[in-house]
Amino acid sequence: MPELRKDPVVGRWVIISTERSRRPTNFIPESLAKIQTFSPFAEGREDMTPPEVYAVRPAGGKPNTPGWDVRVVPNKFPALQVEGSLDRRGEGLYDKMTGVGAHEVVIETTDPALQLADLPVEQIQKVLIAYKERMLDLKKDKRLRYVLVFKNHGAGAGATLEHTHSQIIATPIIPRMVQDELDGARRYYELKERSVFTDILDQEMSDGNNRRVISTTDRFVALAPFAPRFPFETWILPRAHRSSYHMIDDPEEFLDLARILKDTLQRLNVALDHPPYNFVLHTAPLGDDDLPYYHWHFEIMPKLTRVAGFEMGSGFYINPTPPEDAAQYLREIVALA
Amino acid sequence: MPELRKDPVVGRWVIISTERSRRPTNFIPESLAKIQTFSPFAEGREDMTPPEVYAVRPAGGKPNTPGWDVRVVPNKFPALQVEGSLDRRGEGLYDKMTGVGAHEVVIETTDPALQLADLPVEQIQKVLIAYKERMLDLKKDKRLRYVLVFKNHGAGAGATLEHTHSQIIATPIIPRMVQDELDGARRYYELKERSVFTDILDQEMSDGNNRRVISTTDRFVALAPFAPRFPFETWILPRAHRSSYHMIDDPEEFLDLARILKDTLQRLNVALDHPPYNFVLHTAPLGDDDLPYYHWHFEIMPKLTRVAGFEMGSGFYINPTPPEDAAQYLREIVALA
């Protein structure tokens, strides 16, 4: 069973993974790491994954058979384990708990040759709805406090399988980085009685000051944040206040989100010649559905530079591309969608 | 001039580097990145670096000429700039300041073919003393709040030059990760009236409970921390309380530290077949020399796994090697020194 352990100085939790346990000789040098091109996710190979927990099957049909558009399955090598009770224990001055949680894979298309950015917007819409449906289902499990959706695209960004997919990890604690956002946003709200996210959007969208805006749709904005950790880091934010992603209920809104996500990924592909990238979806914790001070959003991070000793030792990032420059490069790309 | 910018939600500062500014086409895919084997740091090439700020010259001799053992020079492509005043500015709701600071390179030996782990302990001792001397000198600059010493070894850990060297970045703010350690350690001290680092050492060194201890010397301990972010992450801590590295004044203590650092790096080299690694030296901020609750230490992080979307989006790390296993592998290696 995996274990969650807390650093006694900074309070940072880590997952000590047993399913993925590795001996010294099991680590493969990064330069030799290959992405697996054989796809266990392709249509007709449903028996190569654990049984599905969600699928879009337009023509009906039985679970774990062909005929799906989007399919969500448990990760075969999960970082956390669904079964078992959440036990908290001490070990002298240290704190630990059982590694209870969910780890799922969202298979974004049946076609192993396509990227997320290549999919039709209606297909991306289905993927985005799948995220919501899994959040709603995982929310019923009272052991869980948070659902993190993320994507590793390309070997350089940590993908191990080429067939396009995203991942969901649900955890019994709120991840540190999300907690930092919640704490910061709450403090701002207490001081100003306004949401910091709304203030950011107002400032970024105001005339003559929109040097960091990349594109907009009816309901969303893609922008280069003021203090990005990484070159060409891009956030997608809803223009209207909403703290939890799973509260979106209009299919049109998912379609609009699919449009701006596809457009953003395509712009990055053109500007940076198909870079590896990660994205994460930040939303309010489970059980805190409607926070006046928080705003769900996507953070997209092309993998262009290497995080090294300085960043790892300081939490400080050196970014060689000012966000105003990155936004301008991305704006100038003629939309392809 | 580089700029420091603060994220308005989480308060994280980033360095927007102008000296290292990059256009979209300037990013080299990681798989093609090469480490430079030609050494501008070799003896006789002193004119290929900016003028030295520190050197050990046993036989005397003029600065920037051959005859040195260890040499410290400003980084030719600094992330922060020494010249200029520290100006704090707002930009609407955002905060920024001029990127004032120091960025130096510690050339650890004249020989471009050696690694730090290969150097005689007396040479490593000189490197460790160089860190202290630079801290004391940078401390005089009242614009600076922190001096971070770190090392990137191997291309996989972000080194761009093969000639063995470490780096020093001095910043006008306390890095977030160090501030987190200071805050956590202070809270523990307020609660317990004891240092958390002393309690960790007591627990780790107690009989029957020392499963995470790798090695010890008269004055230092190398151990696998209870909640490591990375497989084979190893910390070196002084056994006696001291919050600031630059307060070491006994040359014997530096020699003892050189011994355990060399021994640890050699054990990692044997266990993991010469992995790329980063290390960082955490010490108290400038001007807070003597904190009862803080303990300076080294954190050594072999680069064996890739940090991907989950870690970047959550601040949560998945570690596939329990520290008790890592410590056992490293303990079982016969010391080579």
Interface residues (C-beta under 8 A of the other chain):
Chain A: E3 R5 K6 D7 P8 V9 V10 G11 R12 W13 V14 I15 I16 S17 T18 R20 S21 R22 R23 P24 T25 F27 P29 E30 S31 A33 A79 E91 G92 L93 Y94 L148 F150 K151 N152 A155 G156 A157 G158 A159 Q167 I169 T171 P175 R176 M177 V178 D180 E181 G184 A185 Y188 V196 F197 D199 I200 Q203 N209 P225 F226 A227 P228 R229 P231 F232 A271 L272 D273 P275 P276 N278 F279 V280 L281 H282 E299 M301 K303 L304 T305 R306 V307 A308 G309 F310 M312 G313 S314 G315 F316 Y317 I318 N319 P320 T321 P322 P323 D325 Y329
Chain B: E3 R5 K6 D7 P8 V9 V10 G11 R12 W13 V14 I15 I16 S17 T18 R20 S21 R22 R23 P24 T25 F27 P29 E30 S31 A33 A79 E91 G92 L93 Y94 L148 F150 K151 N152 A155 G156 A157 G158 A159 Q167 I169 T171 P175 R176 M177 V178 D180 E181 G184 A185 Y188 V196 F197 D199 I200 Q203 N209 P225 F226 A227 P228 R229 P231 F232 A271 L272 D273 P275 P276 N278 F279 V280 L281 H282 E299 M301 K303 L304 T305 R306 V307 A308 G309 F310 M312 G313 S314 G315 F316 Y317 I318 N319 P320 T321 P322 P323 D325 Y329
